[in-house]
Amino acid sequence: MKLHLKIGAREEEIEILTPAPACRFRFAGVEREAAVELVEEGVYSVLLEGRSYDARVERTARATVVVIDGHRFEIQVRDPRRWFRQSLRGGQGIETLMAPMPGKVVRVLAAEGQAVEAGQAILVVEAMKMQNELKAARAGRVAAIHAREGATVSAGDPLAIIE
């Protein structure tokens, strides 16, 4: 499983090859192994390359905060498998429609400033010869369109914002 990470201003990718407790992963192009144990809620013991670390993990609305040996890391984790599901949630606030997979924007069906209804198609992305309509999960106004017809997009790219 590949996850996209934003650690501070740095963009990285981690590939989990084997999940914990005997974790194997690839980070920054290097494959590593670590023993990971949950000590108590939000605290993990990690044995990596012969060194032991305690990692305190706290999830906030904006990011996951990890503290190791007094160093604080604010990490935004994006799981490509969850981008599409997150873009379909209804509710209040701002909704960001994101590309569910790499593809090409074949149609933009709404304009910035346009009022939209729940379930209304906003964009169409073609991936693997299939066209996927990205729809508003709730009624609102299109605040921004970040993609244009013919543009190539990557999984997780923000395509439109509805408020």
N, C-alpha and C positions, 0 to 999 in steps of 0.2 A: 504494500500500500504506500503510495506517494503522498506526501503532504507538503504544501508550500508554506514556508515560514517567513515572517518578517520579524527580524530581531533588531529592534531599534530601527535604524535606517537600512540595514542590510537585508537583501532578499536571498533566501536559501531554500533548498529542497532536501527533504529527508525521505528516505525510502525504508520503511520497516520491512525487513525480510523475515524475521521471526519475532513474534510478540513476547513481552515479558512473561515469566521472570527471566528466562535465558534469552535475552533480546539480541538479535543481530540486526544491524541497520547500516545504511550507506548515507554518509553526510559529507558534503564538500568533496564528493568523489572518492572517499575512503570508506571501505567496509570495516566495521568494528563490531565487537561483542561487549555486552554489559549484562551484569546480573542486577535486576531491579526488583525491589521488594517494597510493598506498601507497609510502612511502619505504623502509621496512624493516619486518620483522615487528613489529606493534604500534605503528608510528609513521606518522602520516598528515600530509601537507602539504595545508593547506586555504587556498584563496584565496576570500575572502568579502567582498564590497562594497569591493574594492580593497585589502584588508588580508590579509597572509599570516600564518597560524598553523601551529604544529606541535602536533599532538594526539597524545599518548601514551595508548594504550588498553590496559587490562589487564582481563581477565575473571576475576572471582572467583566463588565459589559463590553469593554473595549478590547481586552486582551487577556492573555494568561500571563501572570507574573510568576517568575521562578527565581528564588533566592538560593544561591549556592555559595558557601564560604563568604557570606557578606556581600556578594556581588548580585545585583538585581538586574534581571533580564525581563523586559516587557516583550512578549512574543504574541504575534497574531498568527493563528494557525488557520489555514484554509485547506479544507478537504474537498477536492474536486467532486467527489461523490455527493457532497451535501450542498453544493452551490445551487443547483437547480431546485432542490426541495426548499431551500431557504428563500429563494426568489418567489415561491408560490404561496408563502404564508400571508394570510390576511392580517388585518389589525390596523392600528393607528401608527402615525409617525411616517417615516420615510421608508419606501420599499425600493430596493435596487434589483433590477432584473439583470441577471448575469448569464453569460453564455454557458450552457450546460456541458458543452464539449467543444473541441476545436471545430471550426467550420467557416462558412462564408455567409454574411448577411445578404439575403436575396431581396428582402423587402422591408421598408420601414413604413409602418401603417399608421403611425401617430406623429404629431408634430409637437414641438416644445410649446407649452402653454395650453395645450388641448385638454379638455376635460374628458376623462375616460370612466367607463363603468367596470365593475368587477367582472372578470372573465373576458374582457375585450382584448383582442390581439394587438400587441404593440409593435413587434418585430417578427420576422421569419428568418431563422438561421438554418442553412442547409449543412448537414453533416452526414457523411457516408451515404450520399445520394438520397437522404430523407430530409424532408422539410419539417422543422419544428417551430410551431407558433409559440412565442413567449407572450403570456397574457398577464394583465394586471390582476392581482389577487383581490383588490378592493377598488372601490370608486375613489377617484382623486384627480389630480392634475399632473400632467407630464412636466416635470421640472427641468429635465435634461434628456437629450438623446446623445449618447456618446459614440454611436456607430453610424456609418453611412452605408447605403447599398453598395455591394461589391467589396466591402472591407472584409479582410480575413481576421478572425478572432480566435483567441485561445480560451480554453476552459477557464471559467471564472472571471473573464473580462467583464467589467460593468458595461452594460449596453444602454440602459435607460434608468431614470430615477423618477418615481412617482411619489408625490406628497399629497 
